[in-house]
Amino acid sequence: MDKHVRNNLIFTLFLISLGGLTIHLLVHPPVVKGNIEWVRMIPSLADLVTMFLITLLFLKKETAPWAELLTGLTVIFGILLMSRYSLSQWHPDMPISVALLNSTLANSIILFGKFMVGKTIFESYYPERVPNNWKWPTTIRFLYNGWWVIHFVLISLVYSIGFIFLKKIL
């Protein structure tokens, strides 16, 4: 891949994260009634990490695997936590159309787009890995598609089990 195209994709990743930061600051303002609520800073901090740290890591081939790993993990946790928030707002008599439009589905799709941009940047540094990406039942290796699918499922499962048990305890 041309270096110019790769740099455009890195800038795209920066812009997606900047957009996420502005959305998070609108939805979760860190200052409420004059007091800083540090819990509300977590989504914004994740965007700042992506905007600066991950963008810088993607600039060099040697650090691109770390950037891809951090991008994937922030996307997994972002989708998982936004989905949990949407499910907590849902009630049985809510029409599906209202539930979907009021959910974080659009945000999750944008976040998945961020993952795909990061994956494309990573694959531009390591094109030899691309043919093996969907052969994950026999080749489960670091940063292949199967690796991400398995980790998304496992992290979601662990989070869900922990949430269920903590809900019963608390």
C-alpha positions in Angstrom: 0.0 0.0 0.0 1.2 3.5 -0.8 2.5 5.4 2.2 0.2 8.3 1.3 -2.9 6.1 1.5 -1.7 4.6 4.8 -1.2 8.1 6.3 -4.8 9.1 5.1 -6.1 6.0 6.9 -4.2 6.9 10.1 -5.7 10.4 9.9 -9.1 8.9 9.4 -8.6 6.9 12.6 -7.7 10.1 14.4 -10.9 11.8 13.0 -13.1 8.9 14.0 -11.7 9.1 17.5 -12.1 12.9 17.6 -15.8 12.4 16.6 -16.2 9.8 19.4 -14.6 12.2 21.9 -17.1 14.9 21.0 -20.0 12.5 21.3 -18.8 11.2 24.6 -18.4 14.7 26.0 -22.0 15.5 24.9 -23.5 12.2 26.3 -21.3 11.9 29.4 -20.2 15.5 30.4 -17.5 15.1 33.0 -18.6 18.1 35.0 -22.0 17.8 36.5 -23.4 20.6 38.8 -19.8 22.0 39.1 -18.3 18.7 40.3 -16.0 16.5 38.2 -17.3 12.9 38.0 -14.2 10.8 37.1 -16.3 7.8 36.0 -17.7 9.9 33.1 -14.1 10.6 32.0 -13.5 6.9 31.0 -15.1 7.0 27.6 -13.3 10.3 26.7 -10.0 8.9 28.0 -10.4 5.9 25.7 -10.9 8.3 22.8 -7.8 10.3 23.8 -5.7 7.1 23.9 -6.9 6.2 20.4 -6.4 9.8 19.1 -2.8 10.1 20.3 -1.2 6.9 21.4 -2.7 4.5 18.8 -2.3 7.0 16.0 1.4 7.4 16.9 1.9 3.7 17.2 0.4 3.2 13.7 3.0 5.5 12.2 5.8 2.8 12.4 5.7 -0.8 11.3 7.4 -2.0 14.4 4.7 -0.6 16.7 1.7 -1.3 14.4 0.9 -4.7 16.1 0.5 -2.9 19.4 -1.7 -0.2 17.8 -3.9 -2.9 16.3 -4.1 -4.7 19.6 -5.1 -1.5 21.5 -7.6 -0.6 18.7 -9.3 -4.0 18.8 -9.5 -4.0 22.6 -10.9 -0.5 22.8 -13.5 -1.4 20.1 -14.5 -4.6 21.9 -14.9 -2.9 25.2 -16.7 0.1 23.6 -19.2 -2.1 21.8 -19.7 -4.3 24.8 -20.3 -1.4 27.2 -22.5 0.6 24.8 -24.6 -2.5 24.2 -25.0 -3.1 27.9 -26.2 0.5 28.3 -28.7 0.1 25.4 -30.1 -3.1 26.9 -30.4 -1.4 30.3 -32.7 1.3 28.7 -34.9 -1.3 26.9 -38.2 -2.4 28.3 -40.6 -5.1 27.0 -43.4 -2.9 25.7 -40.9 -0.7 23.7 -41.4 -1.1 19.9 -38.4 -2.6 18.1 -38.0 0.5 15.9 -37.9 2.8 18.9 -35.4 0.5 20.7 -33.1 0.4 17.7 -33.2 4.2 17.0 -32.7 5.0 20.7 -29.9 2.5 21.1 -26.2 2.8 20.6 -26.3 0.6 17.5 -25.2 3.5 15.2 -22.3 4.3 17.6 -21.3 0.6 17.7 -21.3 0.5 13.9 -19.0 3.5 13.7 -16.8 1.9 16.3 -16.6 -1.2 14.2 -15.6 1.0 11.3 -12.8 2.3 13.4 -11.7 -1.3 14.0 -11.7 -2.0 10.2 -9.6 1.1 9.5 -7.1 0.0 12.1 -7.1 -3.5 10.7 -6.5 -2.1 7.2 -3.5 0.0 8.4 -2.1 -3.0 10.2 -2.5 -5.3 7.1 -0.8 -2.6 4.9 2.4 -3.2 7.0 2.0 -7.0 6.9 0.4 -8.0 3.6 1.7 -11.6 3.9 -0.8 -12.2 6.7 -3.9 -11.2 4.7 -4.5 -14.6 2.8 -4.6 -16.4 6.2 -7.0 -14.1 7.9 -10.1 -16.3 7.6 -8.4 -19.6 8.1 -8.7 -19.3 11.8 -10.0 -22.8 12.8 -6.6 -24.2 11.8 -4.5 -21.1 12.2 -5.6 -19.1 15.3 -2.8 -16.5 15.5 -2.3 -13.1 16.9 -4.4 -10.4 15.2 -6.1 -12.7 12.6 -9.9 -12.3 12.2 -10.5 -15.5 14.2 -8.5 -14.2 17.0 -10.7 -11.1 17.3 -13.9 -13.1 17.0 -12.9 -15.4 19.8 -11.8 -12.6 22.0 -15.0 -10.6 21.4 -17.1 -13.7 22.4 -14.9 -14.5 25.4 -14.7 -11.0 26.8 -18.5 -10.6 26.3 -19.1 -13.9 28.1 -16.9 -13.0 31.0 -18.4 -9.5 31.3 -22.0 -10.9 31.2 -21.2 -13.6 33.8 -19.6 -11.0 36.0 -22.5 -8.7 35.6 -25.0 -11.4 36.5 -23.2 -12.5 39.6 -22.4 -9.0 40.8 -26.1 -8.0 40.3 -27.1 -10.9 42.5 -24.5 -10.1 45.2 -25.1 -6.3 45.2 
